[in-house]
Amino acid sequence: MNSITVLSPATLRTERRALAALIAGAVGIGFAPIFVRLSDLGPSATGFHRLLLALPAMLLWLAVERRHRPGPRPTRADSWRLIGAGLFFAGDLAIWHWSIGLTSVANATLLANFAPLYVTIAAWTLFGQRPTGRFVVALGLALAGAVALMGDSLSFAAAHLWGDGLALICAGFYAGYILMVSHLRSRLSTATIMAWSGAVSALALLPVAVLSGESLIPPNPETWAVLFGLALVSHVGGQGLIAAGLAHLPPAFGSMVLLVQPAVAALLAWAWLGEPLSWGQAAGALAIIAGIRLARR
């Protein structure tokens, strides 16, 4: 990100498709808070079912892909990275759900979306991808928009300090997941990454859900429908499109695009749950979009 490169028309088309995939993926995961709110299970149990119910669809996707368009199989090094990606994602879900019990939902959501900051720092220090001044300004604008989006509900106090800290740790786990997936996509298909890392995430999250003391059995058909929606729309669709898009865009920019997610969640909460959307929140959403456009330039 520290130099300007002239791209061919084919490369530009590929990057535009990747950007569209990331935005669509962000919209998919934007539905997740709505599904979690509608679920009659606890947050940890809901997160576990999100992964468990998505697994058959991802394995079917992988089987169809290998039959019609076989690609490289994971090497031993790839297998360790897939395990790492799965553990990072399980940690993201588990710690976020834990933080919700110790701070406000708004605080947990906002601070968990600081992942782009972690990704930018890691991409610079680990891979030498130094951000330009314009990108830093764009990232600051987008993060300020995220703060404005949650501003009416934020409550920073000493009593929330532990929960807020956990939410920031959660952002670090999601940043690790993004970096792992971005690296794996240079060799492996989206289906391979989603299937194997998803299986690891489900296995890792099972003891968390059991130890939480929450019921793991959905009590009615409506809850089953909500859980399947969470699994297919937010995980298979949302995270799958994000993994596809990360193959063709720098991880720092890709993670920044995902700041669209809280804006989508706020709009859905306004439309479906009747939660009011203030002018300040609308300005925050526009600031996120402006930041992404500036970074894209």
C-alpha positions, -999 to 999 in steps of 0.1 A, spaced: 0 0 0 30 23 0 32 28 -38 9 35 -68 6 7 -94 -11 9 -128 -34 -21 -130 -46 -38 -161 -84 -38 -170 -86 -75 -161 -71 -69 -127 -94 -39 -121 -124 -61 -129 -112 -88 -106 -107 -63 -78 -141 -48 -84 -157 -82 -81 -137 -89 -49 -149 -56 -34 -185 -64 -43 -180 -98 -26 -167 -82 5 -196 -57 7 -221 -85 1 -204 -105 28 -205 -76 52 -243 -73 45 -246 -111 53 -228 -108 86 -248 -76 93 -278 -99 97 -261 -118 125 -270 -95 154 -306 -96 143 -307 -134 142 -289 -135 176 -316 -111 190 -344 -133 176 -329 -166 189 -345 -181 220 -311 -197 229 -283 -180 247 -256 -163 228 -229 -190 232 -254 -218 222 -265 -196 192 -229 -191 181 -223 -229 183 -254 -237 162 -243 -210 137 -212 -231 130 -227 -265 134 -256 -259 110 -234 -242 84 -210 -272 83 -231 -296 61 -236 -268 35 -199 -260 35 -189 -297 31 -214 -301 3 -199 -270 -14 -165 -285 -10 -175 -319 -24 -192 -303 -55 -161 -281 -61 -137 -311 -59 -158 -331 -83 -162 -304 -110 -132 -282 -104 -105 -299 -83 -78 -277 -69 -48 -281 -47 -52 -301 -15 -40 -285 18 -4 -292 26 7 -298 62 15 -262 66 -19 -252 52 -35 -276 76 -20 -258 106 -31 -224 91 -66 -238 87 -66 -249 123 -53 -214 133 -81 -197 113 -107 -219 129 -94 -212 164 -92 -175 157 -128 -174 146 -140 -195 175 -121 -172 199 -138 -142 182 -173 -156 187 -166 -169 223 -149 -137 235 -175 -114 219 -204 -133 236 -185 -132 269 -179 -94 266 -216 -88 260 -223 -100 296 -197 -76 310 -203 -44 290 -231 -29 269 -240 -45 235 -231 -12 218 -196 -12 234 -189 -48 226 -201 -43 190 -181 -11 184 -148 -23 200 -150 -57 182 -151 -38 149 -117 -23 156 -102 -53 137 -91 -32 107 -67 -13 130 -51 -46 142 -49 -59 106 -33 -27 93 -6 -28 121 0 -65 116 2 -62 78 28 -34 82 49 -50 109 47 -86 97 45 -83 59 60 -48 52 27 -35 38 31 1 50 -1 21 48 -1 54 29 -12 86 46 -44 86 26 -53 51 39 -46 61 75 -70 91 71 -96 69 54 -93 43 82 -97 70 108 -127 84 91 -144 50 89 -136 42 125 -150 76 136 -181 68 116 -184 35 135 -182 54 168 -209 78 156 -230 49 146 -230 35 181 -226 68 199 -261 71 213 -258 37 231 -221 38 242 -214 39 279 -178 39 289 -174 34 327 -151 17 351 -177 -11 356 -174 -19 319 -136 -19 317 -132 -57 318 -159 -62 291 -145 -35 269 -111 -50 272 -125 -84 261 -142 -68 231 -108 -53 220 -92 -88 224 -121 -101 203 -111 -76 175 -76 -90 177 -89 -126 172 -110 -115 142 -80 -97 127 -60 -129 131 -88 -148 112 -87 -123 84 -50 -125 80 -50 -163 81 -78 -164 55 -61 -138 33 -29 -159 33 -47 -192 27 -66 -178 -3 -34 -175 -22 -34 -213 -25 -67 -228 -14 -103 -223 -25 -129 -205 -5 -148 -238 0 -118 -256 14 -111 -228 38 -147 -224 50 -152 -262 54 -121 -270 73 -118 -239 94 -156 -240 102 -152 -276 115 -124 -265 138 -144 -235 150 -175 -257 158 -153 -282 178 -136 -254 197 -169 -236 205 -187 -267 217 -171 -268 252 -176 -230 255 -214 -235 248 -216 -264 273 -197 -246 300 -219 -215 296 -248 -235 311 -271 -225 282 -295 -250 267 -283 -264 234 -317 -276 222 -338 -251 202 -372 -250 219 -394 -244 189 -395 -244 150 -391 -206 150 -358 -208 168 -346 -235 143 -355 -212 115 -336 -183 131 -305 -206 136 -306 -219 100 -308 -183 88 -278 -173 109 -258 -203 96 -267 -199 59 -270 -161 55 -244 -149 80 -218 -177 80 -220 -196 47 -230 -165 27 -214 -137 46 -181 -153 57 -179 -172 25 -181 -141 4 -156 -124 26 -131 -152 22 -136 -151 -16 -130 -113 -17 -98 -115 5 -81 -134 -23 -78 -103 -44 -75 -73 -21 -50 -63 6 -61 -76 41 -60 -41 56 -84 -27 30 -105 -58 31 -110 -56 68 -119 -19 65 -146 -27 41 -162 -49 68 -170 -18 88 -201 -17 66 -214 -45 88 -224 -23 118 -241 1 95 -261 -27 79 -270 -40 114 -282 -6 125 -304 -3 93 -318 -38 98 -326 -31 135 -344 1 124 -364 -17 97 -372 -50 114 -370 -44 152 -383 -8 152 -351 6 169 -348 43 161 -320 55 138 -308 90 147 -293 116 123 -259 111 141 -261 74 133 -269 81 97 -239 105 95 -218 77 110 -229 53 83 -221 79 56 -186 85 71 -179 47 69 -188 47 32 -167 78 26 -137 63 44 -140 31 22 -142 52 -10 -112 73 0 -92 42 8 -102 26 -25 -88 56 -44 
